[in-house]
Amino acid sequence: MSAEFESRDEEQKRVDEVVGEIDKQAADLAGELGQKKTDIVEFRKNFWEEVSLNFEDAGTYASLKQQTEILSENERTYQLSQKKLHTLTRLKQSPYFGRIDFRDGDARQPEVIYLGIASLLAANGLDFLVYDWRAPVSNLYYDYSPGPARYDTPSGVIEGDMTLKRQYVIRNGRIESMFDASLTIGDELLQEVLGQQANSQMRSIVATIQKEQNLIIRDVTSQLLIVQGAAGSGKTSAALQRAAYLLYRFREHLRADQIVLFSPNHMFNSYVATVLPELGEDNMAQTTFQEYLAHRIGSLFQLEDPFQQMEYILSGMSESDYAQRIEGIQWKASKEFMLFLEHYVDYLGHEGMLFQDIIFRDEILLSAQTIEDQFYTYASSLRLPNRLGLLSEWLLKELKKQAIQEREKPWVEDEMELLDREEYNWAYQELQKQERLADPAFSDSRSERDILAARIVDVHFRPLQQDIQQFAYVDIPGIYLQLFASLENLPIFNEGLGLPQHWQAICKHTVGPLDQAKLLYEDATPFLYLTECIEGFQTNNTIRHVFIDEAQDFSTFQFMFIKRLFPRSRMTVLGDWNQRIFIHDQASEDTELLQSLYGDDNTQSVRLTRSYRSTQPIIEFTRASIPGGQTIEAFDRQGNKPTVKQVRSTDGLIAQVLSSILELQNKGHRTIAIICKTANESIEAHRALQAKLPIRLVEKETAAFAAGIIVIPAYLAKGIEFDAVVIYDASQHKYGQESERKLFYTACTRAMHDLHVCLNGDFNPFLSDVPPHLYHLIQ
Ligand SMILES: Nc1ncnc2c1ncn2[C@@H]1O[C@H](COP(=O)(O)OP(=O)(O)OP(=O)(O)O)[C@@H](O)[C@H]1O
């Protein structure tokens, strides 16, 4: 028997022993769980019986709280044990993926350390059979090759010598392969993992985290961590492992619901939703920025979403005022516009605030003018939200006065007649309580009437009170509109600030939709910012970590806003500025402004240049289509060169797309995406292809994607990957503008194993940039 097999047998023997221990612990735990469950059911039953039997007994109240606490503690430990059992079940399949032998300091024998997705203690409760991949010692595995190595622990740095680093693929308790890694995490395992088929859910990468990714995952010092990386370099993967790491490292203080991930769309959300649970952690809160905007201002307007804006950008070029709207989008995304709004807020401190009449039953109770006059009586040194607080108090008092007058109105009399006996009884009892029956100044019937009238008016005035408390009487849409409607009348805040070139046209673009209660996407964040400046910031103090994925599509304005929204949070921002498909301000073209948000001392920047998603030929092809693409390194995974199919008719195009799909299916690919430029083109392509093949259309509302053939607009495919990609029409006619280069690059980089680029007409300029030896041309 060779040494390799000898060691492999020994290794399998150890796996068997560990699996045996897992089985034992799982059986014990299952027994305990069964007992705990019976206890909880029994406890609940007795608890409710006791509550209902002795309800009148004062002692019951005292014990009620105590019993509830015991019950919830029991339920909590039950859930913890259940979670542990799940972890054991997952460990049983693959108890570990790595081993390091590490001799620390002067120790004679190296300690053998096995790494898995969770820790496992031996029966003695002291020895670790498996270490969690996030434990301090596990860092050695990711950061070092055999030789001198060191790692940090809470009690200091441990230095020593790594004598062995080994990787395993263990499935169903059997070692399928095993490699000794000399350098970083061995390429063999990565080759195997990356060669697998795409999944409709993202996988965890704990077994093969690369050194530069580990840096991102384990960073705990920076306030802002900026990760810039090529398409497929593992930004999203690193972000998810980072969340899992933080939850482990700070398990005493940090809960999953204190981490929030802003992702590009719902489908992406569902794509990444399984990674944390797979690692045994609860999922973090996931949302999209649009969802947040809709939650805050969706009831006031019909909100345009980023995809509608995107469709306009991609398809509206022929419209006469296209350039003006683009200028507006860019300006409203900038820091300058934020400053502009802040000057406007200062101006509002002196004049210009707009209010709405407070109306009840078609009558003005308090006019907008009265409210405005009162508002400007408060000291101008007070911030607007504080003055509004005072104003609301004043309005509530005024409303009370109005309520007293209202009681005498005929409509109250009418309602009173409709009241039933119970209401009168209640009024009578109320009177007794107030001991007013004894007051000879009141006749009984009159007092009863007063009480009932007061009650009727109170009920009707309650919504008004709530509106006042929520500042609904401040006409924020009007205030925003005023900014664009009559700048010449509002000169003060304009001083020293330049206006965009097409200011008048931008005003027109803003006011038009607002007049119809529609808010364009570029106006949504500024509108919310203005609202917050006036009414006070609704900050979220519970969130501790904000992750922003696909950050290249956030504007300067949005970053500054998010920072303000989560004042107690650290930020991890991940993006690839080569995939910037939305139009924003110039400043957010790169990360310079982002860097300045928290200051250099609090910011860490990491660049990932190696791309893992696609085969080497695909990466060589895609990187040639973008400036600076040569800095992207391909991971050495071989495959076919991309195929470019050029035709000169729509029928020819459809025939070529179909033949590509069939060829890719025959190769065994399970997820094949036909990527189009826009939603409209996707609908057309779907219509043309669906008669021939079972094919699904992905739209912005699509919540999850499954294996199969899909048609999808490029901007929705952002962040996701497929076994094979067919670009539907890469002609000059479709991708003719320089601004569409990044969209084309984003679409092509979604492919893991095969890429076919079809086109009806001439090559687009970016395709022309790719040297012909990097693809097969079919004409
Ligand atoms: N260390 C790794 N081990 C195994 N697979 C990896 C590793 N890093 C990345 N991958 C794989 O590479 C692919 C791309 O990763 P991911 O989606 O995280 O990249 P990204 O940088 O976010 O890409 P994009 O910018 O295109 O959205 C995924 O399939 C992921 O599992």
The ligand as an SDF file (V2000), in Angstrom:
LIG
                    3D

 31 33  0  0  0  0  0  0  0  0999 V2000
  -12.9400   31.1340   -2.9310 N   0  0  0  0  0  0  0  0  0  0  0  0
  -13.8480   30.6080   -3.7330 C   0  0  0  0  0  0  0  0  0  0  0  0
  -14.0600   29.2900   -3.7510 N   0  0  0  0  0  0  0  0  0  0  0  0
  -14.9750   28.7400   -4.5560 C   0  0  0  0  0  0  0  0  0  0  0  0
  -15.7660   29.4360   -5.3590 N   0  0  0  0  0  0  0  0  0  0  0  0
  -15.6140   30.7570   -5.3770 C   0  0  0  0  0  0  0  0  0  0  0  0
  -14.6520   31.4210   -4.5640 C   0  0  0  0  0  0  0  0  0  0  0  0
  -14.7630   32.7310   -4.7790 N   0  0  0  0  0  0  0  0  0  0  0  0
  -15.7450   32.8910   -5.6900 C   0  0  0  0  0  0  0  0  0  0  0  0
  -16.2440   31.6990   -6.0480 N   0  0  0  0  0  0  0  0  0  0  0  0
  -17.3290   31.4440   -6.9870 C   0  0  0  0  0  0  0  0  0  0  0  0
  -17.2070   32.3530   -8.0570 O   0  0  0  0  0  0  0  0  0  0  0  0
  -18.5000   32.7330   -8.5040 C   0  0  0  0  0  0  0  0  0  0  0  0
  -18.6210   34.2370   -8.4800 C   0  0  0  0  0  0  0  0  0  0  0  0
  -18.6610   34.6710   -7.1530 O   0  0  0  0  0  0  0  0  0  0  0  0
  -19.5070   35.9460   -6.7170 P   0  0  0  0  0  0  0  0  0  0  0  0
  -20.8480   35.9230   -7.3400 O   0  0  0  0  0  0  0  0  0  0  0  0
  -19.3760   36.0600   -5.2580 O   0  0  0  0  0  0  0  0  0  0  0  0
  -18.6390   37.0590   -7.4540 O   0  0  0  0  0  0  0  0  0  0  0  0
  -18.9010   38.6170   -7.5470 P   0  0  0  0  0  0  0  0  0  0  0  0
  -17.5640   39.2550   -7.4360 O   0  0  0  0  0  0  0  0  0  0  0  0
  -19.9360   39.0370   -6.5840 O   0  0  0  0  0  0  0  0  0  0  0  0
  -19.4130   38.7150   -9.0320 O   0  0  0  0  0  0  0  0  0  0  0  0
  -20.2450   39.8570   -9.7830 P   0  0  0  0  0  0  0  0  0  0  0  0
  -19.5090   41.1570   -9.6130 O   0  0  0  0  0  0  0  0  0  0  0  0
  -20.1940   39.4220  -11.1990 O   0  0  0  0  0  0  0  0  0  0  0  0
  -21.5970   39.8760   -9.2150 O   0  0  0  0  0  0  0  0  0  0  0  0
  -19.4980   32.0210   -7.6020 C   0  0  0  0  0  0  0  0  0  0  0  0
  -19.9050   30.8380   -8.2190 O   0  0  0  0  0  0  0  0  0  0  0  0
  -18.6900   31.6810   -6.3780 C   0  0  0  0  0  0  0  0  0  0  0  0
  -19.1640   30.5260   -5.7280 O   0  0  0  0  0  0  0  0  0  0  0  0
  1  2  1  0
  2  3  1  0
  2  7  2  0
  3  4  2  0
  4  5  1  0
  5  6  2  0
  6  7  1  0
  6 10  1  0
  7  8  1  0
  8  9  2  0
  9 10  1  0
 10 11  1  0
 11 12  1  0
 11 30  1  0
 12 13  1  0
 13 14  1  0
 13 28  1  0
 14 15  1  0
 15 16  1  0
 16 17  2  0
 16 18  1  0
 16 19  1  0
 19 20  1  0
 20 21  2  0
 20 22  1  0
 20 23  1  0
 23 24  1  0
 24 25  2  0
 24 26  1  0
 24 27  1  0
 28 29  1  0
 28 30  1  0
 30 31  1  0
M  END
$$$$
